């Protein structure tokens, strides 16, 4: 399941941006169509709550420009595994590295709101 705003924040404009990548053991599905179908089957939210990008890179010099920007803003390293690449962007545009938030990710999101 994907993050759902709770309590007082349940009506705020929270969005998920997903950057599929085949850089982690080749476990990502082969095509953008397959990725989109899988995301839909798991209730990935539709715009404006969720934006699923096409498959691309998140590591190194060839990483997507948005991903590179978030890494530069936080000083984050390239993720070593797909579930370790997470950023939070506050309503004021401040970017924070959320790779180590784990189970407290929902709490970190609520704190930004």
Buried (B, 14 or more C-beta within 10 A) or exposed (E): EEBEBEEEBEEEEBEEEEBBBBBBEEEBBEEBEEBBEBBEEEEBBEEEBBBBBEBBBBBEEEBBEBBBEBBEBBEBEBBEEBEBBBBBBEEEEEBBBBBEBEEEBEEBBBEBB
